[in-house]
């Protein structure tokens, strides 16, 4: 099991450590609900240094990424970021990722920790002459400073005007004097920034963030709250809501699947779009008491299986149980009454298109 650079720091802070994607990670400190609400209302810091970073460069880099990712990379300019996915050749998804345009012919790909080796091998197998790909995942630490007070908490540490940064943009700047990639992104829907620094600067930057953020009641936040925060916004989690067998169209990712260009398996996905989908990832809210969990069956009123739960939790903000799942048509329509099979009981729910928290 790999350890984060700040592994001991998290233990000293009282973090409950778990194995996540092969990394020793803090799942919570004070408690999931407290941490979740703190990010929604104030500001918290996640150590998500387990994420993967691939630097791609060369004269053929744009064409390479156009072929291997679903979104239109030609729309990016330096300082811009794109959410995308890598389709496989069987109709599913290798991974979802962020594509950063550093300069013309120079990009950063940020991939999921559990898929680092798989993603690199997949990309490398399609890499043409004229493209260099450098896996620097073991060299970088990543801190997600999230919440409505994030810009105020960080501003004293950098000359970058954080309040002026728009969503899905980034700057190569400094945090407390250390070189950093400062990105207006996150996985919480609460606003904020993701700060990439080299490992040798991780401790310095972490301490500086907490010192600067003390007046804003900044707190460390674990993976547990990261999951409930993303669930309230309906963000997909690889391995749950999307995987090698799920089509990006079925997953509601048609908005990042651009048929204006040719990419891996684009013809088959275009044909799927034209033929119409038989199922779709959508959300639901529990009406009976009970927590929907991954792989629970979804039933209709007659008890027939019509889908499967991919993610579920008790929403701290809404104080309701919510879930995501693939539903056969026409049961995916808003307000449709469905039932979740929980330990041989059929619990009532209704379809509700994400985000659950508006």
N, C-alpha and C positions, 0 to 999 in steps of 0.2 A: 504494500500500500504506500502510495506517494504521500509526502507531507508538504504542506504549504511552508513557505519561508517563515511565516509568523505562527507556525503550529503551536509553539510554547506560549506565545502571547495569548492565543485563544483559550488555551487550557488555564492560564493564570487568570483570565477574565471570567472563569467559571463556565466556559463553553462546554456543552455536552457534545462530545465528538462521535461521529459515525463514519462508516465507510460509504462514500458516495462517488460513483464512477471511478473507483480505484484510488480515491484520495481520502485522507483523514480530514474531515470537514466539521466545522461547528454547525449543528442543526438548530441550537437555540442557546440563549444565555439566561435571560430572566423568565422566558416563557413565550410561546408562539403568539398568543393574542396580544399581549403587552407590546411585543416587538412589532407586530403587524400594524397596530394602531399608531405606534410611534412614527413609523415611516409615512403613513397616510397624513398625519397631523403635523409632524415636525421634521426630523432628519435622522437617518441611520446609515451605517456603513456595513456593507457586505464585503467580505474577503472572497472574491470569486476568481482567485489566481489559478484555479484548476482549468479554466478555459484555455483553448488552443489558439495560437497565433502563427499564421503562415504568411510570410512576405513573398509576394509574387512580383517579378519585374522582367523587363525585356521588351523588345520591339513587338513581339507577338502576344504580349500579356493580355491586351484587351480582347483579341480574337479568342484566346484560350478561355478566358472567363465568360465570354459570350456563349461559347460552346458548352461549358460545364455548369453554368448556373442559369436559372430560369428567368431572372429579371434582366432588364436591359442595361447592361453596364455602360453602354455608350452615353447614357444620360448623366453619368457621374462626372463631376469636375473636382479638382483638388479641394479638399476640405469637406466633401460630401460623403455620406454613408448610405448604403442601401441594404434593406433586409431582402434576403433571397433564399433559394434552396438549390441543392444539387440533385436533379432528377437522376434516378438510375435507369438502366435500359429495360426494366421490367414493369414500369408504371408507378414505381414507388419513389421514395426519397432517401438519398444517401445521408443527408443532413440538412438542417437549416443553418443559416450563417449570416454574418454581417460582412459586407464588402466595403472597405474604406479606400477611397481614391487619394493617395498621398501626392502623386504627381502624374504627369502623362507617362503611361507605361509602368507605373509603380503602385502596387496595391497591398493592403493588409486584409487577410481573411481571418475572421474570428469565428471559431467553430466550437462545438460542444465537447466537453472534456471526455465523455465516454466514447467519442468517435474520432479522436485525434489520429490514431494510427490508421483506422479505416479510411478516413477522409484523405489523408496524405497519400495512401496507396492508390486510392481511386483517382485522385487528381494527377498523380505522377504517371499513372497508366495512360492518361490522355494528353500528357504534356508534350507539346511539339518542340522542335528546335527553336531556339530564340527566346525561350522562357526559362527563367531561373526561379526555383521555389525553395524557400528556406524555412524550415520548421523551427521557430524560436520559442515554442511553447514552454520549454523549461527555463527560459531566460527572463520571462516577464512576470510581474505581479500585477493584479488588477483589483482595484477597489471601487465598488459601486456606491457612491454617495447619493442617496435617494431620499426624496421628500420635498415638500414645499419650501423648506428653509435651506436647501442644499446650496444654492448660489451664495446666499449670505454667509453661510458657515465656511465656505471655501475661499471667498473672494480675497481675503487678506493674504492668502498664500501665493497668489499668482497675479501677473500683469494682464492676463487674458480677461477680457470683459465677459464674465460668465452670464450675466443677465441679458447680454445682447446675443448670445448664441441661440440659434434656433434648433429645433428638434432634428436629430439625424445630421448634425454637422460636427466637425471636430477641428482642433487646432494642435499643432506641435508647439508646446509651450513648456512652462516650468511650474512645478509645485514645490514651494519651499526651497527653491534654487535647484531642484533636481529636474533633469530632462523628463518630460512626460507627454503622453498623448492624452489630451483632454477632450472627452467625447460627450456630447449632449444626448446620451442614450441611456437605456436601462430596461429592466424586465419587470417593473413594478406598476407602471402607469401612474406613479406619484410624482414624476418629474425628477430631475437631478442629472448627475454626471457619472461617467465611468472614467477612472484615472488609471492609465497604463504606465508603469514605471519599471525600470530594470530591477532585478532582484536585489542588487547591492544597495539600492535606495529605498527598498520597501519599508524597513523599520523606521527610517527617518521620516518618510512621507506619512506613514500610518500615525506616528506620534504627533506630527505637525497637524494633521487633520483633526485629531481629537483635542489638541490644545486650542486650535483656532475655533473649533466648533463648540467648545465648552459653554460659551454664553448662549448657545442655541439648543442646549440639552442634547447634544449628539450622543448616539449610543451604538454599540456594535449589534448587528442583527444577523441571525442565523438562516440557514437554508430553509427551515420550516416556514418562516414568514415569507421568504422569497417565493415559495410555492403558492401560498394562499393569496399573496398579492397578485401574482400573475394570473391565478385562476379567476379572480374577480374581474379582470380585464379580458378574459378569454384568450390569453396568449397560449400558443401551442408549446407543449413540452415534448422534445424528441424522446422516443422510447415509450411514451404514453399516447399522445394524440396524433403523432406522425411517426412513421418508421419506413423501413424498406418495402412495406407492402401497401402503404397508403398513398393514393394519388394526391398531388397538391391541389387538384380541383375539388376532390371530395373533401379535403381538409379546409376548404374555404380560402385557399391561397391562390385563387385565380388572379388576384390583383398583383401578384409577383410572378405570374406565369405569362410572359409576353411572347405571343406568337408572331410578332413583327420581325423576329429573327429565328435562325435555326439553332436549336440546342439539342442535347442528348434526349432522345425519345420524344421530341416535340411533335412529330407526326402522329404518334399514337395518342398523345395527350390531346391534340387538336381533334382527332377523331372521337375521343371520349367526350369532349365538350360538345361536339356537334350531335352525337347520338343521344346525349342527355345522361345525367348521373342517376344511378339507382339508389345511392345513399349519400349522406352528407354529414359532416361533423357539425354539431350544433350544441347549444347549451340547454340546460333545464334546471328548474328550481324545485326542490322537494316541498310537497304539501303535507305529507305525513312525516313524522319524526323518524330520522334515520340518515346515516351518512352513506352516499353512494361511493363505491370503491372501484378501482380499475378492474376490468373484466367481469363485473356484475352484468347479468343479462337485463336488457330492456324489453318489456312486454307490452302488448296492447291489452285492451279490456277483456279480450277473449283468452288471454294467457299465452298468446303466440309470440315467439321471439321476433322482435323487429329491430334489434340493435344491441350495442354493447357499450358499457361505460368505459371511457378512457382515462378520465381524471375526475376526482370528486373531493369535496372538503366541506367543512363548516366555515362559512364566510364570517370573519370577525366584524367586518364593517356592516354587513346586512343582518347578522345574527340569524342566518338561514343556511341550510345545506344547499350547495350548488354542485353542478357537474357538467362535464362535457362528454359527448359520446357520438358514435356513428349511428344514425337512424335511417332506416329504409324510407324511401318516399312512399306515400305522402305524409308520413308521421312526423317529418321534420318541420312542418308548418308551425308558426308561432301559436302558442296557447293550446296546442294539441295535448290532450290528457294521455299520459303514459304511466307505466308502472315499472319500478326498479325492484328486481328480485334480490332481497336482502335476507339471507339465511332462511330460505323457503317461505318468506313472506313477500307479498306484493304491495309495495309502498307507492302511493300516488305521487306523481310529479307532473309538472307542465312544462312544455317546451318554451324556452325564453332565449332569444338570440343574444349572444354576448355583444358588448360587455355587460356584465351583471351590475357593475357599479358605473353609473353614467358619469 
